[in-house]
């Protein structure tokens, strides 16, 4: 005799219910397979993500995909908010492009100069508070040359301040379209994650962009409810 049917599902399930790790893997595979990763993501990574799915996880892929979309809306909103912050605009205006001397400097030399600027410090501290409050992995500001002129980790010896991100697809995309979204392996190849950028604009021009990074491991934890 078959068991009696269970209770009917509720009409409106909680919007952010905990999701198991294999469902988080399904979410990442869904996101990568839909093309958000672009050409920066190799077929090998996509295949590895898809192969890790359990059959049952696919049942939640659509709902989890919508949850990921909401995450990216949040990332875009936060980067856009920071891009309109007065100190961010002013610092970006002052360091809008690299001078020939700055271009010739090493990242460490540029960082040493930038870290002495009070406004750069203020912006870095502001970004650090956002990172801590929202559990992001990184936030930084790049100028029109692609150089990091402020970052949430500016006090750390291995921080991003002074580094160049001018060769990244999301950098070109944000300058052209106002918003950039890409999967990237990170400058050292050890921080694969999702980068969302918002252009820093004012009435007198475009000065750079604010970038938010969310590592794949962090996104897994968020989706798993941990």
Secondary structure, 3 states (H helix, E strand, C coil): CCCCCCCCCCCCCCCCCCCCHHHHHHHHHHHHHCCCCHHHCCHHHHHHHHHCCCHHHHHHHHHHHHHHHHHHHHHHHHHHHHHCCHHHHHHHHHCCCCCHHHHHCCHHHHHHHHCCCHHHHHHHHHHHHHHHHHCCCEEEEEECCCEEEEECCCCCCCCCCCCECCCCHHHHHHHHHCEEEEEECCCCCCCCEEEEEEEEEECCEEEEEEEEEEEHHHHHHHHHCC
